C-alpha cells in the first residue's frame, strides 16, 4: 500500500529531475534555431556584455573550427579597421575572431569564461593588461559587474577540471560579495565543495539539488537573453557579414604596417607621449598633476598573479591550446607618471615565465613600450599596435606558431 502511494511521487520526482537535467541541451537547441549566417560575427563586433556572462553563444561559436575565441577587456574597443573583427572579416586568411570581454574582464573572469566551455583541443587567445596587476587585485565592484553564476555552476560541473582546480576556484569565488550575497545557494555549494569532513559533505549534498534548480533557471534566462540580443542585431550588418567574402588575400604585413603607421601618425601629432591628440587634449591641463604621480606604484607583487595561475591551470586541465597576449604599456606616458621601469619589466617577465613553464604560445609586444604610434593612450594599442597582434594571431590560428614562442612582423 505504501509503495503504491509513493509511486506517483517517485514518478513526479523523476520527471521533474529529468526536465531540470534536460534544460541545458534544450536551451542550446532553441538558440541554435536563431543562429543565422552573419550573426556570430555581428555579435562579436558589437561587443554585447550580456552575452559575455552567458554560455550559449560562446559554446556555439566554439563548434565552428574557423572561429578563434578571444578573451580580453577594453582593448577590444580599439584598433579601428585593424581590430581583428574588422581585419579578418570575410575570413581572408581562413578564420575569424569571436571577442569575449570588455572593461573589467580580468584573469578570474577569463577563468570563468574558459571553465564554462569545452575547450579540449581548441585554440583560444587571451589578452592581458598590466593595469590589472595592482596591489589589491580585482576590485569587488569590478568582479560583481562581470561575474556569471551560470559560468560558475558550469565550472563545478566541468568533467575536464580536476577536483583540486575546482576546489581552488570555489574558494576564490566565495571571497567576493557578489557571490556570497547575490547567490547564497551557489555560495553554499562553493564553500563546501571538495571538503572531506562529513559535515561539509552532507551540506554539499543538501545544496546540490537546489543548485540544479537554480542552474536550470539561469540556463533559461541565458537562452531568452541570447535570443533577444540576436533579434536586436542590426539586420543590415548581419546581412553584410553573411554575404561578405572578403578580399582574396590580405596585403603584405609590411605594407599594412606602413599604412597603419601613417594613419595613426595623423591622429598623434600634437604631443611627445605617443597618445592620441584627443587623449592628450583631454589631459593636457592635468599634466602637472600626472607628472610623477605613480612613483610608488607597482605591478608586482599582486593577488592577480594567483588568478592568472588559476586561469592557466583551467586551460591545462581542459586541454586547450591558448596563446597569451602581452600588451605593453605606453613607456613615454608611464615615464611621465614616474611609474618604475623595473616594475613594468617585472610584470612582463612574470607573464613570460608562466607561459614558458606551461608551454603556452605568446604574443609578446612588451618591447614596443616606446614605439611611436603603437598605443592610443597609456594602456590600449592603436591601429598599428593591433596590427602587430593580428599577424601573430594569424600565424597561431593557421598553424605557423607553436609553443612558447613569439613571431611578429618586421616593419
Steps between C-alpha positions, in 0.01 A plus 500: 500500500781740594683425175186578299462832680862596445510394135334816360734714708799304371385538140442871547843541658661308214326710235588821682866397530512396134357833388757687710787298355369548145487879527857549374465301175153645440616860532797433269264353239266798538774761446644303210176553310569875498862468396488642147810565285672820605360500853813389689720751316255783568463409867878499536546836327236664719657370826176435690575456874184302576628223271840483671341376822308229318625174356281420201637722226859440608437126493346514155788713372748242629336236283616691191862409425555823305434712810771608746346597835684795654465590868599853594380834632484866397768467230232332290351846448814626324680436174263649244514309173787292638292368788490123429122504454550745215826377348390137478144567386416256223777263616768616253749266666249228590384602847314765694512610866225485760573761767386437857557763767498870576638731770547299818533156341808419706667163558237354734225599254691348209542186711121487529461544123738209445366270772144524368591355159642184344841621380671167435724546196363851439721795414414814696669837554515679834595866532655625825524858627774619734269733692313198642806411702462756775557458869152373585405304186155517347261733684176369648284722279696410186456132574130546578435678170655213302418191706282223359335253738413285198867468411587421862249214502643373171847512652391270782341262248790503254638142488830619349599696810670317784341502844796701628455768233130524578572521871749785455259675263210458742694643794605798289145576387352506850733787589277731294190673633312450173514123555436496875214749497354455153504122469476333843428153356799516270710641784405201713601255228830682451575522871464127559629373166786254535504509880563160656328527837160337539314824580624668181407199290150492643450874448629477143247223438224723639596793276542286186131453400421866570802595290373289211171688505676837508728387215198406288348843564826669400519292181149603401587862577813472286303357207235770521755779526709359214204473263386852589848635427528311172163632388612856577820483294502744205354301206712689248820416687399135536430481125834663418685251720304210354576600142853630545762289334775749581813559293667201339807573708619765741769740383847417628552567870779747425271700268222499759734621773607792280136598447413458869801704603394782267139485623592520869759772438222731381323462835808510725686811394445756776695339786825311574335226706371264232133555587220617274438870455159456660640330810774762532254788466283350772796473738730789405389720791550209741864436401648672809290270718571191288877554506666267753162397638588129488853482636389256770274292276580141412387198300666245729408348737127478438218252580425512126786256433318230697193559288718473190643171631146374552406601145801316361419191707145498364638514145741214572228284657273558204765421242466837328763645268529865605708795394548781752539859389725741692394855426769753582428811698581833340861552615502874435184563700602264781834681525305825530309346791825380653385139498816292567641329191616201703141440611379499141777258407419277796144465373616408150749249642236333717266447206779365280614261770151360555440449128836328462437271799162395361610475137248765390546710187570867558443823307745716691499867400672632813796624297272757333457715813673796336384450140329812370147437376479155662255614770183711505541604862695374805375142473313419175653405164435718197428383147873439459520316832209274416652417163805351671271277705294413193802357323597279793140388550476410134819294524362329809159419354636379165754269662818701446563561870536230766609492860650777715633719225415833344513593132421854392519694178794711400396857417 
